[in-house]
Amino acid sequence: MTKNWNRRSYGTAAARLTATAATAATALTALLAVLTAGAAPASASAPASASAAPGPPGSGFDFGACPAVAELPEGADPGTWRCEVMHATGRLRVGGVDEPIDRPMTLTFAEGRVDGAYAQVFGEMTAEPIRVGGTPLTLTPQYGGYSDFEADDARRGELDLTLAVGGPLLPEGCSIGGAAAEPVHLVLKDTRPTEVISQDPLMVSFAAADTEFAAPRTGGCGRLAGPVLDRLLDLPAPAGENRLELDATVAIRPYA
C-alpha cells in the first residue's frame, strides 16, 4: 500500500503554520500591550531645593566637545576659526508623534574658511530622550552623519538626524532613519532672525524650523517590533506631515 506522504506532509505543515501564527499573534499582542502601556507614575520624592542663581552669560555652555586645533582642516588658520555650542528646545512632530523638546539638544562644531571657502568640523550632538505620549517609548535625536551650518538667504543650515527609539523589549539600534534607511534630512529655515544677546562672551539666538522633511519606517527594531512601532508611530510619514521647530541659543568662542 502506497502511503500518501504529500497529504501527510501538508497536514503537518498546516498544523505547524497554525501554531506558529497563533504564537506570533500572541507575541504581537503582548508586545503591543507593553509598548502602549502607560508610563509608571513617578515615585514621590522630597521637594527639590531652590535653584542656584544663574551664572554669567555663557556659563551654561560647555566647550569641551569643540574639535581640537589639530582636527581643523589643513590650511585652516585657527585665528579666524571659532567653535559654536548651540542649545535648542522646541517641538518635534514625526508621524503620529507630536511632543515638546523641553530639555535642550546640544550641537557643537567648529567653522571657518580655508582658501576663502566655508568649512566646518562637527564636534558632538547630545539630546535627552523625548517621551512619546504616556507610553514607555522614547525618541532620542542623534547626529546622522552630515551637517552644513553655512547660513544664507534660503536656509539656516542642513542637518541629518536619526531618532533612536527606546522602550521595553526593543533592541539597541532601533531607530527612525538609522542604518536600515537614509537619515532624516533637515533643511532648517529661519522663523526668527538672529539676535545678539551678549557680546562678552558672544552669544546669539534665533529660531528655525523644517516642515518639509519625510520620515521613513523604523529600522533595526526586530521582525515583530518593527511593524508594531510603525503602526503606533504612524510611519512612514511623507514630506509635509512632519515638523521640527527649534528655538536656539548659540555661544561662540574663537580658537585664538
C-alpha positions in Angstrom: 0.0 0.0 0.0 1.4 3.3 -1.0 1.5 6.0 1.7 0.1 9.4 0.9 3.2 11.4 2.0 2.1 14.6 0.3 -1.2 14.7 2.2 0.5 13.8 5.5 3.2 16.4 5.0 0.6 19.0 4.1 -1.4 18.2 7.2 1.7 18.5 9.4 2.8 21.8 7.8 -0.6 23.3 8.2 -0.7 22.4 11.8 2.7 23.9 12.4 1.7 27.0 10.4 -1.4 27.4 12.5 0.6 27.0 15.7 3.3 29.5 14.5 0.7 32.0 13.5 -1.0 31.7 16.9 2.3 32.1 18.7 3.2 35.2 16.6 -0.2 36.7 17.2 0.2 36.2 21.0 3.6 37.7 20.9 2.4 40.6 18.8 -0.5 41.2 21.2 1.8 41.1 24.2 4.3 43.4 22.5 1.6 45.9 21.6 0.3 45.9 25.1 3.8 46.6 26.5 4.6 49.4 24.1 1.3 51.1 24.5 1.1 50.7 28.3 1.0 54.0 30.2 4.2 55.0 31.9 4.5 54.2 35.5 3.8 57.1 37.8 6.8 58.8 39.3 7.5 57.9 42.9 7.1 60.5 45.5 10.3 62.4 46.3 11.4 65.2 48.6 10.9 68.7 47.2 13.8 69.9 45.2 15.9 72.6 46.8 15.8 76.1 45.4 17.7 76.5 42.1 21.0 78.2 42.3 21.2 81.7 41.0 22.1 81.8 37.3 25.7 82.4 36.4 27.1 85.0 34.0 26.3 84.8 30.3 27.7 81.7 28.6 28.3 79.8 31.9 25.9 77.1 30.9 27.7 76.2 27.7 30.4 73.5 27.7 33.1 73.9 25.0 34.7 70.6 25.9 33.4 68.9 22.8 34.9 71.5 20.4 37.2 70.0 17.8 40.9 70.4 18.7 43.0 72.7 16.6 44.8 69.6 15.2 41.4 68.5 13.9 40.8 71.6 11.8 41.2 71.2 8.1 44.7 71.5 6.5 45.3 75.2 5.7 42.9 76.5 8.4 44.1 79.5 10.3 43.0 79.0 13.9 43.0 82.7 14.4 40.0 83.0 12.0 38.1 79.9 13.2 35.6 79.6 16.0 33.7 76.9 18.0 30.0 77.2 18.4 27.8 75.4 21.0 24.1 75.5 20.3 21.4 74.7 22.9 17.9 74.2 21.3 14.5 73.4 22.6 11.3 73.3 20.6 8.8 70.8 19.2 9.1 67.5 17.2 6.3 66.2 15.1 7.1 63.0 13.2 4.5 60.6 12.0 1.9 60.3 14.8 4.3 61.8 17.4 3.9 65.4 18.4 5.9 66.3 21.5 7.8 69.2 23.0 11.5 69.2 23.3 11.8 70.6 26.8 15.4 69.7 27.6 17.9 71.3 25.3 19.6 69.5 22.4 23.3 70.5 22.2 25.3 70.7 19.0 29.0 71.6 19.0 31.0 72.3 15.9 33.9 74.4 14.5 33.6 76.7 11.5 35.8 79.0 9.4 37.3 79.3 6.0 40.0 77.6 4.1 41.3 79.3 0.9 38.2 81.5 1.1 35.7 78.7 1.1 33.4 77.9 4.1 34.4 74.8 6.1 33.3 73.1 9.3 34.3 70.3 11.6 31.5 68.6 13.6 32.1 68.0 17.2 29.2 66.4 19.1 25.5 66.2 19.4 23.7 65.3 22.6 20.0 65.1 23.4 17.7 63.7 26.1 15.0 61.1 25.3 11.7 62.6 24.3 8.8 60.7 25.9 6.1 59.6 23.4 2.8 60.5 25.0 2.0 58.4 28.1 3.8 55.3 26.8 7.2 53.9 27.8 8.5 54.7 24.3 11.1 57.5 23.7 12.7 59.1 20.7 16.2 60.4 21.1 17.6 62.7 18.4 21.2 61.7 17.3 23.6 63.1 14.7 23.1 61.4 11.4 26.5 62.0 9.9 26.0 65.2 7.9 25.7 68.9 8.7 26.2 72.2 6.9 25.6 75.3 9.0 26.6 77.9 6.5 23.5 80.1 6.6 22.3 82.0 3.6 19.1 83.7 2.4 17.5 80.3 1.6 18.2 78.4 4.8 19.7 78.4 8.3 21.6 75.1 7.7 21.2 71.4 7.0 21.4 68.5 9.4 20.9 64.7 9.2 19.3 63.1 12.2 18.4 59.7 13.4 15.8 59.2 16.1 16.7 56.3 18.4 13.6 54.5 19.6 13.7 53.3 23.2 11.3 51.1 25.1 10.7 47.7 26.7 11.8 44.7 24.6 13.3 47.0 21.9 16.9 46.2 20.8 19.7 48.6 20.7 19.9 50.2 17.3 16.1 50.5 16.9 15.6 53.9 15.2 13.9 56.1 12.6 16.4 56.9 9.9 19.2 54.6 11.2 21.3 52.1 9.5 18.3 50.5 7.7 17.3 53.7 6.0 18.5 57.1 5.0 18.8 59.6 7.9 16.1 62.2 8.3 17.5 65.1 6.3 16.6 68.6 7.7 16.8 71.8 5.8 16.2 74.4 8.6 14.8 77.8 7.7 14.6 80.9 9.9 11.4 81.6 11.7 13.0 84.3 13.9 16.1 86.3 12.8 19.4 86.2 14.6 19.7 88.4 17.6 22.9 89.2 19.6 22.1 88.7 23.3 25.7 89.0 24.6 28.9 90.4 23.3 31.2 89.0 26.0 31.0 86.1 25.5 29.5 86.4 22.1 26.0 84.8 22.2 23.2 84.9 19.7 19.7 83.5 19.5 17.4 82.5 16.6 14.5 80.2 15.7 14.3 77.8 12.8 12.1 75.0 11.5 11.7 72.4 8.9 8.2 71.5 7.8 9.0 69.6 4.7 11.1 66.5 5.7 10.0 62.9 5.2 10.3 60.2 7.9 11.0 56.6 7.0 9.8 53.4 8.7 11.6 52.2 11.8 14.7 50.0 11.3 16.7 47.7 13.4 13.8 47.1 15.8 13.1 43.4 15.2 10.8 41.4 12.9 7.8 41.7 15.3 8.5 45.1 16.9 9.2 47.0 13.7 5.7 46.7 12.2 4.1 47.3 15.6 6.2 50.5 16.0 5.4 51.7 12.5 1.7 51.3 13.3 2.0 53.1 16.6 4.1 55.9 15.3 2.2 56.2 12.0 5.3 55.6 9.8 6.5 56.2 7.2 5.3 59.8 7.1 5.7 61.7 3.8 7.0 65.3 3.5 4.5 67.8 4.8 3.3 65.6 7.7 6.3 66.2 9.9 7.8 69.3 11.6 10.8 70.2 13.7 10.8 73.6 15.5 13.9 74.9 17.3 14.4 77.9 19.5 18.2 78.2 19.7 20.9 80.0 21.7 24.5 79.8 20.5 27.6 80.6 22.4 30.7 81.3 20.3 34.4 81.1 21.2 37.3 81.9 18.9 40.2 79.5 18.7 42.8 82.2 19.1 
